[in-house]
Structure formats: structure tokens, C-alpha cells
Amino acid sequence: MNPVPRACILSVSGLVLTPGEKALLADIRPWGVILMGRSCGTPDQVRSLVNDIWNALQRPCLIFIDQEGGRVARLKAPLFPAAGTFGAMYGQNADAALEAAWLSHRLMGAELAAISIHADCAPVLDLPVPGADDVIGDRAFADEPDTAIRLASAALAGLRDAGVAGVIKHMPGHGRAEVDTHKALPRVTASDAELTARDLVPFTALADAPMAMSAHIAYEAWDSAHPATQSARVISDIIRGRIGFQGILMTDDLGMNALGGSLADRTRAAHAAGCDIALHCSGFVKDPDLILAEMREVGEASPELSGVALSRATEAEAATTHATEFDAEAGWARLRALVPSPGVAA
């Protein structure tokens, strides 16, 4: 029987595992591994890397990726539309927009599943507001709840039908952030009533998603002292309570400047607040030795999965088992007919 994994998702530094990374994975036993652009070359290379990760762990863990379409794409080919493309279509032809959103994510999921990636950090359910930082922008499907719900639901279904579990983000809502969380901690001053009437609505509607990612944002109405990722009140009262989300809650990347303290401190605070899984990417780090050191720090600060978090993790893994038959060639032809733009290329 394999040892219980730790409650973290870690990353690796390049196209192949280094000896140090093999040893780290065997020692720390993260629940999952996320691949950044630095680790994504050819399909054969990614498949080989995944196999090496699984061999090091002695089990086939979930492999995560940020593959939203548009500007957030670790795999650069084929090209998929940004979520905002479907929102722009929706006002002209809602049925065509919904079909295109499902098709795009069904095809995207097929590309991921073919290289053994079965967890996608998408779709974005945030609702941008005027004056917000453009870190979300066209990553969002729409700026009003009903359209975002319908399109994100189609996207989640497309991924699921390909055997890929989606991760809705960034809970409880990133659309009002006036600062990029990669750079600093945003503070949202909207009232409880405003947030409940608008920002929470898409997350509540899709609360049955298998996984969600927290936002590194302080909401003055709920907890001005802590970002949501490290706020027991936001996680318990808002995410688990008012939204009703009971799936795996993972942090956004712990390396972002929105959070303070050491990586170990950030990890422990997130777990103490109620996050099930600590996610760390070292997204802007290039030195393999530093990446390895950061991964070890987060991994060692993460507990073993147990109790309800372990049950949620098992359910998230099971969400990757619902793939259906699909004609990809016909799917691409139909998507190109629905979205005839340079952003769609097989």
C-alpha cells in the first residue's frame, strides 16, 4: 500500500525530472503536480515527463495545468479562444456560444488527456468590473452572472466529457481586484450585499464542481485582516457556507506577492484556514535549485491528506473517469465554423 500523499500540489523545473526532483517527489509525496510552460514541449516529451513523475511517486497522481485558452495557455498549440470570446458571441447567438464553449473545452480536454493531464485550472468564474486590474479581463466569460454561469457550465462539461476535472477559480471572486495578485495584495471594499448579489452567484451555481481555487484577496466586508486563502472566516462562512462548495479547495499559487511571510508560513496559514491543498508553482523562478528548495519548503509544511480533505481528493480523482466518445476532426471543423478567427487553429 502506497503512503498517504501530502496535501500539496508542487511543480518541476523543466522538460525532464532532475535527480533532485525525483528524490523530492518520492520523499514529499505531493497529491498532485502542476506543469508550467517551462515543462511543456512536445506531446511525447510531456507524456514522458508525466510517466517519470508517476514512477517517482509510485502512483499515477493527478497532473494539473493552467490551460484556459487565450493568453493563459501552457501548451501553445493548438490555439483555443479566450473565455471572453464566447461571452462576446453570447449576445448575438446564445446557442452557438454555448456550443462553441463546450466544443472548445472538449477539444482542449482531449489534447490534455492524450498526454496524461487530467486536471485543468479552468474555467474562470470571476466577473470583472470597470476599473479592475486587467489580470482577469478576457479570461472571464462575461461581466454578469447568468451568461458566465451558462458558459462556464458548458466549459466544465466539455472538460469532464474528455476525462479532465476542472478547477473553478478564483473563489470567492477576483473580478473586483484593482491590483494583480502576482504583485501585491488587493483589497475589495464592496459590501456583503454587493458581493452576495453578484460575485458569489456563479460560484454558487457551479458549487458542485470537483475543485476550486482560492483568491489571494482581502475582502473588507468579511475579513479585512487576511486574504481569502488564509481566512478561516471566508473559507468556512462564505466558501463552504454561503456558496456551498464542498469539493477540493486549493490555494492559488503561494509564491504570489499578495501573500507575506515565508513559503512555509504561507502554507501553514492556508491549511489552518481550511484550504485542502497548498499549490505552489514557482512561476517566475528559473533556477532549478531554487525551484527545488521552494517545493521542499511547501511540501514539508503540508500535512498528509486525511479526513474530509482526503475524501474530497478521492472524489476529485474520480471526476476524471467520465470521458465519452468524440470525433475530434468533426469537432474542430465545427468549432472553426462557429468561431472563425485566428485564435482557433487545429
N, C-alpha and C positions, 0 to 999 in steps of 0.2 A: 504493500500500500504506500502510495507516494505521500510525503509530508504535506501538511496543510499549507497552502500558499499564504504569503503576506498580503495585507490589504493595500497594495500599491500597483500602479502601472508605471513601468520605467521605460527608458529608451536606450538606443545604442548609437554608436558614434559614426558609423559609416556603412559601406556596402557589404562588409563581411564582419563577422564577430572577431574581436581581438581575443587573445588568450585570457586577458583580464576580465573581459565581459563574460566569457564562458564560465569562469570561476565565480563571478559575481552572481550570475543567474542561478547557478547551482546552489550557492550559499544563501542568497536572499529569498529566492523562490517567489518573485512577484506574481500576482494573479494574472496580469497581462503585460504586454509590451506594445508600445506605440512606435510606429515608424515615421520619422521625419523625412523631409526631402533629401537629406544627406544620405539616407539609406535606401533610396528608391532609384534604381537604374532600369534595367531591362526586366521583363516579366520572369525570365529564368533566374536572374540574379535575386529577385525578391523571394521567389519560391525557395531558392537555396538558402537564403538568409533565414527565412521562417523555419525551415527544417532544422537548421543549426540551432536556432533559439529553442525549438521544441526538444531537440536532443539534449541541450544543456540543462533544461528544466526536467527532462524525463517525463514530459506530458505535453499534449497539444493545447497550450494556452490560447486564449483569445488574443488576436493581433489587431490592434487599433490603428486608425489613420484619420487625418483630417482631410476628407475629400468631399467638399461641399459642392464643387462646381464653381465656375467663375474664378476669382482671384485666389481663393483658398483651395489649392489642389496640390497635394504632394506628388501625385502621379500626373505628369504634364500631358500625357496622351493616353486615350483620346480626350478631346476637349468637351466639356459639358457646360451648359448655360448656368449662369448665376441664378440664385433663387429669385432675385428681383425681376428676371426676365419673365418668369411665369406670372408674377404679380402684375406686370405691365400688360400681359396678354389677357388676364382675367377680366378686366373691364370691357374688353371687346368681345370675348368669347370664352365664357367660364368653362364650358365643357372641354374645349380644346386646351385650355390652360391646365386643367386637372389631368387630362390625358397625357399632356407633354410632361408634367411634373412626375407622374408615375413612370412614364417611359424612361425619362432621363435617369431616374434613380434605379429603375430596374436594370437598365444597361450598365450604369455605374456599379451597381452591386454585383452584376455578373463579372465585370472586369476585376473587381476586388476578390470575389470568391475564387476566381480562377487562379489567383496567386496566394490563396490561403489566408486572405484577410477577411475576417467575418465580423468586424465591428467598426462602424463609421461614426465619427464625431460630427454628426449631422442628423436632422436639419436644425437650422437656427429658427427659434420661435420668437425672437426679440422683435419689438415694434418700435422702430426709430421715431424720434420726434424732431421737429425743427430745432436746430442749434446743437444737436448732439454731435459728438465726435464721429467721424466717418468710418471708424473701425468696424462698424456693423454695415451701414449703408446697404448696398445691393446684395449683401449676404442674407438679408431678411426678405421674406416673400412679399410682405406688404406692411403698411403702416397702420392698418386697422385689423382688429381681431378676427372677424369672420373669414375674410379672404385668407389670412395667414393660417388659420386652423384648417381650412379645406385643402389648401395646397401642401401644407406640412404633413397632413394626414396621408395625402397621396404619395408624398415622398417617402414617408416611413413604410407605407405598404409596398412601394417599389423595392426598397432595400430588403424588407422582410421576404418578399417573394423570390429574392435572389439568394436567400440564406444569410443575410447580413443584418445584424442588430443595429438599430440606430440609437444615437445618443442625443436627446433633445438638449438644446442649450440656448441661453445661459440663464439658468433658473436662480432667482425669480423674475428676471428681466433685465436686459443690458441696454435696451433701446434709448434710455434717457441719459446714459453716461456721457458727460461732457469732456472726459479725458480717456485716452486709451489706457486700459489696464496694464498693458505691457510697460507703460511709462510711469504711471502714478495711480493712486487710489481715487477713483471717482466717488463723489458724494451726491446722492439723489435726494432732493428736498421735496419731492411730490408727497402729497398727503396719503394716508392709508386709503382713503376713499378713492383717490385718483388711481393709485396703483392697483387696487382691487377691481375697479371698474374697467381697466384697460390692460395693464401689463400682465396681470396674472391670468387673464382669460384664456390665451392659447395654451398655457401650461396646464391649466385645469382641464381643458377639453381633451388634452392628449396625455393625461396623467397616467394612462395605462402603458406608456412607452416603457421598454425594458430598462433603459438607463437615461440618466440626465447628468448634466454638468453644471456646477455651481458658478455663480458670478462673484468676482473679486470686487464687489461694490458695497459701499456703506449706504444703507437706506435710513435716512434720518427718522422716518416715521416708525421704524421697527427697532433699530439698534444702531445708534449713531457712533458707538464705540468700536464696532467690529464690522469688517466686510462679511457678506453673507456666508462665504466659505468657512469663516471661523466664528459664526454667530449661532450659538445654541438656540436662541430665540427664533431667528429667521428659519433655521432648519426645522425645528420642532413645530413652531406655531404656524409658519407660513408655508413652507415646502411640504412637510409631512401632514400638517393640519389643514390649512385652508385650501391649498392646491390639491391635496390628497394623493401626492405621489408616493408610491411605496416600492419603487424599483431601486436599482443601484444608483446612489448619488456619488459621483466622483467630483473631485475638485477640478477647476480649471488649472492650467499649468502653474505649479507652485513657484516657478522661477520668475514670475512676473513681478515688476517693481511695485505693483499695487499692494503687495504684502511686505511686511517688515520682519526683521529678525533672521536668524539662520534658517537654512532649509529644514533642519531637524525641528526647530521651534515651530515653523510654519506647518510642518507635517503633523506634529503632535496636537497643535491647536485645531487643525481641521478635523482630525479624528475625534478629539474631545467634544467638538461642537456637534458632531453627528454625521459627518461625511463617512461613507462606507469605504471609499477608495481614495488614496492620495495619488494624483497624477503629476509626473514630472517629465519634462521633455528636453531640457537644456537647449531650447530652440535657437538661441543666439550664441551658443558656445561652439567653438571649433576644435579646441584642444581635446583629443580623445582622453587624455589622462584626467583633465578637469571634469569632463562628462562622466567618466567612471567614478570619480570621487563624489560628484553630486548625486549620482544614482545610489551609491552606497549610503550616503547620509540619509536620503529619503527612505530607502529600504529599511535601514536599521531602526529608524524612528517609527516604522509602521508595524502594528501588531499583526499577528496571524488572524486570518479571517475566521470568524466564529459567529454563532448565534444567528440573529436575523440577517446580518450582513452576508454571511455565508449562504443562507437560503436565497437571498436576493441574487447573489453571484451565480448560483446554480440555475436560477430561473433565467438570468440574462444569457447564459451559455445556451440554454435550451431554445431561446428565441432565434437562434441561428439555424434551426433544423426544419424550417418551413419552406424551403425552396420549391418552386413549381417549374414545370416545363415552359420553355420560352424560345421563340425563334428570333435570335438576336439580329440576323440580317434584315428581317422584315421590321423589327423594332427600330433599327437605325433608319431605315427608309422612311418610316412613319414619323420619327422624331424630326428628321430633316425637313419633311413636308410641313410639319406643324411649326417648326422654329427655323426658318431659312435664314441663318445668319452665320458669320464666320466663327461664332462661338460653339458651333456644333460640328464636329469633324470626327468621323469614324477612323 
